[in-house]
């Protein structure tokens, strides 16, 4: 059965059609959320919440409209994730493994970790759209096109979000360094 027929059956309250749509898209949504959050438990919770929102909102989806069902569903997942970031001010995943090892002493390592943690704190304070875009670009090493597809916006919008977020980070970090001096 094709996707638009499944959606129409869901809109009519067909439980089996809902189960089939969820089965088809579960991996896609959970993979997106896992890559976005880098937290397996959180991604699972957000996946469940996304599908609950899909079930509640399926009446509003137009199978003949411009957006494909998968695009509509990922936009629900993205908004669910952003809402969770706003609600909880989630702590970013520790990224010590990405930090280069060196031959410096313990005090140098402690200082570097403190600077790194300060940077993570500042990223968390950015608006979620900017902080998440920066994290996807520099931590997940995604391209602008990949990030844009994830958010459902143009790559130039992502470039702008990253640019604005990085500007805010520079100002905040400069202010921190001046306070410490």
ABEGO torsion letter per residue (X at the ends): XBAAAAAAAAAAGBAAAAAAAAAAAAAAAAAAAAAAAGBAAAAAAAAAAAAAAAAAAAAABBAABABBAAAAAAAAAAAAAAAAAAAAGBBBBBAAAABBBBABBAAAAAAAAAAAAAAAAAAAABBAAAAAAAAAAAAAGBBAAAAAAAAGBBAAAAAAAAAAAAAAAAAAAAAAAAAAX
